[in-house]
Amino acid sequence: MKKLSAAAFSNAKHFIYHHARPLERAIFQTHFENGPASSIWQELAHFQNADGGFGQSLEPDLRTPDSSNLATAIGLHFLVESGCSADHPMLTKALTYLTATLDPTTRTWRPTASQTHQHPHAPWWHDENGSLADTFDAFVIIPRALILSSFWHYSQYHEFPDLDNITQEVLNVIKKQETFGSGGGSDIEYTIHLAQANNLPQKYLEPLRSLILRSIPQVVERDPERWHTYCITPLRLAPTPDTLGSNLIIDLIHQHLAYQIDHQAADGAWDPTWDWGGHYPQDWQIAKQEWRGHLTLKTLLSLKAYGCIN
């Protein structure tokens, strides 16, 4: 099995320390240098607004400072992954924000803030006469599945009205789909997070597992010649060995790990496989650099999880 050399790891570490956001640096220190998880929460606090939601370009493709459900879902996922306690004020405020922003009619969460157009953003987050809902299938999975994963994770401590019924609605939607992939892969990623959420009842877990395991071999991109494009790569589906379904594509995962090692940039980073198509070129350069820090961190975490760092 190919491994990242000590020199290549040092190069990636240098990039994270000198060019990544403090948030990614804190996560790196927690996983590689025994840093405290509290440093992650301190950095996340800079992205949380007074209303409890997250914004401030936490999702680099959304440059609005305003809170959004997508950014809040991502912020909560960071908190879950870092073991944040259920009584942490940042967590309780975020859960309260999402409880308040649920659309009571559709029982979905619109991913972006209404002020998104007033700030630079990736073209797929642009909404013109309802185009955003068309692009993301009326938000029935994105970002709803990711949000529900956090609510279930903390369900022993925080009550969310209708959690059972909304989860059943998501399951019903997924059952009707032959395969995932309509959100560029985020739909299956978020569904995997939901299936792996602590406290998710078996009545949801088993059918979700079945649907995910059936879809993974069908939707994973098997052609290495396409891994430089925005696609559903093996490591996107299974960033760690304990991810649901990783065993189904383990040979592809090992191939992708070797590919990532071979495609590290000269400055130690890994690059995004997408761009904004010429929109807001100066702001894209800022977002691109933030993505480079985030993707470098994610790549190192996967290489570590699969034992591919010397």
N, C-alpha and C positions, 0 to 999 in steps of 0.2 A: 504494500500500500504506500503510495507516494505521500511524503510529508513535507510541510513547510519548513524550510531551513531556519536555523537560528538567526541568520542574517536577514532573511526575508521577514521574519517575525519582528525583529528589531526595527526594520524599516517601517512596517505597519504601525508599530507602537509609536514611533517618532511622528508619523502622520497624525495619529489620534491625539497625541499630546500637543501638537503645534498647529493643527488645522481643523480638527473636529470641534463640535460644540462641547461645552462643559458637561452637558448631559451624557453624551456618549463617552466622554472621558471618565466620568464617575462610574458608569456601568462597566467600562473596561477595568477600572481599578478594583471594582467589587469582584469581578470574575477572575482576574489574573494576578491581583496584588493584595488580596484579602482586605480590600477597602470596605468601609461600612455601608450598608444599604441606605442609611440615613442620608448619605451624600447624594444619592440618586433622588431622593425625595426633595432635598434642598434645591437641586437644580430644576426638578419638575415644577417646583413652586413658581418659578419665573414665567411659566407658560400658563398659569391658572389666573383667570380673571375674577373680579369681585362677585360675579354671578355664580361662581362655582365651576363654570365650564372652562375647558382648555382652548387656547387659541395661540396667538403670538407666534404663528408659523411653526408650531410643534410638528405639524405635517408640512414639510417644506414646500409642497406644491400648492399650498393655500397660504398666501402671504398676509391674509387679513389678521389684524390683532384681535378681532372679535371672537367670541366663543363659538364653537360649532360642535355638533354631535359627533362628527367623525374624529375631530381632534380630541374630544373628551373621551371617546371610546379608546383611542390610542393611548391617551394619558392613563386611563384606568388600567389598561393592559400592562403598561410599564409598572404600575403599582402592584398588580397581581404578581407579575413575574419577579418582582423584588421583595415579595413577602411582606408587603405593607399591612399593618394591623387594621382591623375593622373599625377601630375608634379614632384613626388618624383624621384630623380635621380636613385635610386635603381630599381624602377619600370620601368622607361623608358629604362634603360640599358638591363633589362631582356627581355622586349618586343622586343627590337632591336635584341638581341641575337636569339630569337626564330624566328623572321622574316628571319634572315640570315641562320638558320639551317634547314628550311623546305626543304625537298627533292622535287625539282621541277618536277621530273618525276612521283613519286608516290603520291606527295602532302601529305606526312605523315612525322612524326618525329620519328626517331630512338630513343628509350628511353635512351640507355646507350652510354657513350663515347667510342671511339675506343680504348682508353687506359685501359679499364676496366680489361682486362686480366693481366695487370701488377700490379694489386692491389687485395687484398682480396675482395671477393664478394660472395653473395649467389649463389648457383648453378643454380637457374632459370634465372640469369642474364648472364650466360656464353653463349658465342656464338661460335659454332663450325660448320663451313661450312653452315651458314645460319639458324642454329637451333633456334636462338632467334626470328627471324621473323616467324618461324613455331609455336613456343610456343605462341607468342602474335599476331597471325592472321595478320601478315604483318603490324602490328601497325595501323590498320585502326580505332581502338577505343582507345587503350592504346598506348601512352598517349595523343592522338590527341583530344579526347573529353574534357579532363581536360584543355589542352592548349587553346582550343577554348573558354572555359567558361571564362577565364581571358581576352581574346581579346574582347569578347562581353561585358564584364563588363566595360571595359574602352574604348569601341568603339566610344563614343562621343568625346573622346579626342585624341585617337591614331588610325590612319588608318592602317589597315592590308590588303594588297592586296589579293583579291579573298576570303575574309572572308565568303561571302554568298555562293559561289560555294563549298568551302571545307566543310562548315557546311551541305550543301545539300548532299554531298557525304557521310558524316558520317550518316546522316539520312537514306540514301538509303541502307547503309550497315546494319543498325540496323533493318530496315524493313524486311530484308531477314532472320533475325535470329528468331527462334521460342522462344528462351529464352536467357537470359544473363548467365554469369558465367564462360566463357572460360578463363578469366584472374584471376580465383580465387575470382571473385566478383568485382575486380577493374573496369571491364568494365561497370557494372551497376552503381557502385558508381560514376564513372567519368561522365556517361551519366546523372545521377541525377544532378550533379553539373552544367552540361551544360544546362539542362532544367530549372534550377533555376537561371541562370545567368541574371543579370540586362541587359536590352536592347536587349535580344534575341527576334527577331521578332515572331509574333504569328504564322506565316506560318511554323516555326520550332517547336515552343513551343507545340502547340496542338498535332501534331502527336507524338512528343517525350513523352509527358505526357501519351498519350494513350498506347504507347508501354511499358513504365515503369510501369504504374499501372496494366497492364496485366501481367507483368513478376514477380513483387514483390511476390505475393502469391505463385507463382510456384517455385521460386528459394530460398526463405528464408528457412534456416534450422530450422525445428520445433522440433527436438529432443534434449532436454537439455543434453542428454548423449553424444552428438557430439559437444557441444559448446566449449569443451576444445581443439578441433582440428581446423585446418585452414579451415573455412567454412564461408558461408554467414549468419552470425548471424543477429538477428533482429536489434540490435543497430548499426551494420555496415551499414545496409540499411537506418536506420532512427535514427541518433544520437541525434536529437532534435525533439520536437513535430511538428515543422513547416516544417520538411523535407517532400518532396513530397511522398505521399503514406503511411505515418506513420499511418494514420487512418485505413488502411487496415489490419494492423497486431498489433493493439494496445494491445491486450491481450498478444500476444507473447512478445511484448516489455516490458510490466510490469513484465512478468515472467523472462525475461532476466535481467532486472534491479535487481530483487531480487537475481538471480543467481550470478551476479557480486558482489553484497554486500557479499554474502556467500563465494565467492572465492577470496577475497582479501588476499594477502600473509601476513605473520607475520610481515614483515618489512613495511607494508603499501602500497606496490606496487601491480600492476596487471601485469601478465607475458604474453609474446607473446605465441601464440599457434603454433608456427613453430620454426624450427631451420635450420641450414645449413647442416644437414645430415653428420656431421663429417668433413666437409671441413673447413680449416683454423680455428681450434678449439680455438686458443688464440684470434684471431680477432673476432670470433663469441661472445666470452664472453664480449668484448667491445661493440659490436653491440647490444647484448642482453640487456645490462644495459641501453643503450640509448633508446632501444625500451620500456623497462620497465618504464622509465620516461615519454615517449610519451604516452604510453597506460594508465598510471596512470592519466595523465592529461586528456586524452580523456574520460576516465571513469568518472572522477569527473565532467567534463563538461556535460556529458549526465545525470548523477544523478542530477545535479543542474537543468538542463533544464526541467526534468520531475518532479521536486519537491521532490526528494528522499534523501535529506540531512537534517538531524536535525540541 
